[in-house]
Every structure is written in C-alpha cells, then in structure tokens.
Amino acid sequence: MQLLVGLGNPGSKYAATRHNVGFMALERLAAAGGTAFRQQPKLHGLLAEVGQGATRLRLLMPQTYMNDSGRSIRAALDWFGLEPSQLLVVVDDMDLPLGKLRLRASGSAGGHNGLRSTISHLGTQGFPRLRIGIGAPAQNPAERRARTVGHVLGRFSAAEQPLLAAVLAEVEAGIGLIQRLGLERAGNRLNSFQPEDAAT
C-alpha cells in the first residue's frame, strides 16, 4: 500500500459530515504524522505524505466532489506510477452501523457514488477499500431513500462523537497494521472491531 485515499466532498460546508468520514480518517493520520495537506492541481486533490522509506504513505483527498472521485485517484496512480492494488480507498458506508468497519481487497460499488466513479476511472473493481459504517437514516426502504441525502450530508450527533473517535482511532491503527501485516491479517482485526461504546 502506497496511496491512501479518503473520499469526501471539498469545502467547509461539507466538513465533518458523515459522507466525509474518509477525509476525517486521513486528517487524523496527517496530524499524527505531523504533516499538512497541500493543494496538488495536477491530482485534483490535496496531498500529504507520512512516514519514511518503505513505510512512506501518500494521503490523497480528492477535491472533485464525491461523484467524480475517480478522476483524482486515476491522476494520482498515473503520476506516482502505481497499480490499483497499491491503493486503499477509505469510504463511508450507510449499510454498516457506526462502529463497524469492513476491509476488502476488491468488490462492487455497493451503491456508493465515490466507489462507482473510482471503478469507472480505473476500469477495475480490484482495489482495496475500507468501509466505515455511518448507519442508515431508516430501515424502511422508501423512507431510507427519501432521507439518504440529508443523512449523509448531516453531521454526527454529540452522542455519536465518542464512538466516532473510537472508530477513527481504530482506522489509524488499522492502516499501520495493513502496512506491516498485509490486508488479510489486518482485515481479521478491523472486520471484527467492537468498540466498547457500541454496547451502550
């Protein structure tokens, strides 16, 4: 893994919304690494680097809006001469409750526009992705559809903040595990993650 991409929408209007949880994860990693994001017009995104040598990791936050995320990811892969398998996309998932994580080596878009754009631009579903649960606005399919946009573009409640913090801390630890142990072994931990707060 050499390129870590968090999906989200640019601008203060969307900061800290559920749809931007991929950005939040990368911002946490950059802060922990003592680095800052810089605008990279050729990559249509913000870029930061953490680590040294073999553990160096490039962090990319596309600034193309979610539905065109793949354009930025394609540009970054081309620029750095990387394959899709060297990528990890961190993305929100409404089908998972907050507190659940899913790491997969490949797969479909699952209804997510950011992943759909990425698959389209890369011409493959064969790239790793880490889904961060943000919960669904309703169980009833019609009500869920009606409330989806407001839900994903809404912010986490005060009551959810401790659980969100626990999830982001686990994602940070999980990225390190992926680098050291590989996807499969890291996935065993991330996919079984059970924050204490989830029981309350």
N, C-alpha and C positions, 0 to 999 in steps of 0.2 A: 504494500500500500504506500503510494507516494503522493496521492492527491486526495484530500478530504473536502467534499463539497457539502455545504449546508444549503438547503433550499428555503426560500422565503421571498418576501416582497420588499423592495427598497423603500426608504423614506421613513420619517418619524411617524407618519400616520399608521404604519403597519408594525412599528416596533413593539415587541413583547406580545404580539398576538399569537394565537395557537398555531396558525399557519407558518409562523416564523420560528418555531422551536428549533429548526435546523440551524438558523442563524445564531440562536441563543447558545447552542452547544459549541459552535465554533468560536464565538466571542469569549466563552469561558476558557476554552483551550488556549486562545491567543493571550488572554490575560494571565493565565497560569504560566505561559512561556515567556512573559514579559515582552511581547511583541505587539505591533499595531497593524491594522489593515490599511492598505494603500490602494487608491483607485488605479486600476490597470485597464485603460480603454481598449487595448487590443484583446483583452479577455472578457470584455463586457462585464466586469465584476471587480470586487475588492479582494485583494490577495494579502496573505500574511504567511510567514514561514516560522515553524517552531522546530527545535531540535537541531542536531548537528550530524554530519556524515550520513551513515547508513540509516539513522533514525530520523533524518530530516523529513518533515512533512509540510506540504504546501496546503494552506487552507484557502478555499475559494468560496466567496458568497456572490453568486450571480446577481447582477443588478438589472436584469432584463424583465423582471416580473415573472411570477411562478410559471405561467403558461408557456414561456419561451426559455426556460432554464437550460434546455439542451444546447442552445446556441453558445452560451458561455462555456459550458462543460466541453463541448466539441473543440472550441477555440483553445482551451487550456490543455487538453490532451494533445492537440496538434503542436502547440507551442513548446511543450515540455517533452514531446516525443514519447508519450505514454500510451499504454493499451487500456481498454476499458476495465480489464481485470485488476489494474493497479489503482483503481478508483474506489472510493467509498462515498456513497451519497447518503446524507443524513436528512430524514424527511419526517413530517408529521403523518400520523395515521389515525383517522377517525374510527376505524374498525377495531382499534385497540383501546382499552380504558387507560386513562392516565395512570402511570405506574408500571405499564407493561412495555417491553422492548422486543423487537424481532429483527435479528440479523440473518440475512440471506445472501447467498453468493450470486443469485440471479432470480428472475421472476417477472411477472407481468406488472403493468402499471397499477393494477388494483383500483382503478378509478381516480388515481391521483394525477392531476394535470402536469405537475412538475416532472413526475416519472414518465408520463406519456411523452412529453417533449424530449426528455433525455433519450428514451428508447428510439424515438424518431430520428434524432440528430446523430446518434451513434450507430444506428442500424442494427442494434442487438439488444436483447434483454440480459445479456451475460455480463452484468457488472454488479458488484456487491452493493447492498443497501441496508441501512439501519433505520428501521421504522420506530418512531417514538409515539406511543399512544397519547392521543389528546381527548379521547372519549367522543361519544356521539351526542348530538343535541336531543335525540329522541329515539325510541325503539321502533315506533310505528313508521313504516317506510315513507308514507306520504308526508307525515309531519317532519320526518328527518330531512327529506328533500327540501321542504319549504324553509327549514331553519338552518340548512347547511352553511350558506354564505355568512350569515350573521354569527354562526358558531365559530367557524374557522378564522374569521376576521375579528373575533372578540378576544378579549384578554382573559387570562387566568384569574380566577377569583382569589380573594385573600386567603380563603380556606384551603385553596389548592396550592398555594405558594410553597409550603414545606415539602409537599410531595413532589412538586416540580423541581425543587432544589435537589432532592434526593435522586431523582431521575437524571438530572444533568450531571451530578457528581458521578453516577454510575456510568454514564456515557463517556465521561472524561477518562475514567479508569479503564473502560472497555476499549477505547481507542488504543491505549497503551498495551493492553493485552493482545489486540489484533496484531500490532506491530511485533510483539515478542513471540507470540504463540501461533499466529495464523487465525484465519476466520473460524474454522471448525471448533477449535478448543475455546476460543473467546466466545463463540456463539453458545456453547454449553452454559457459560455463566450468564451472559446477557439475556438469553432467552428464558432463563429460569429466575430472573431477578424478581425479588419480592420485597419491596420497601416496607419497613415496619408500619409506615403511615397508611398503607393500603388496607390494613385491617381495621382502621378506626373509622 
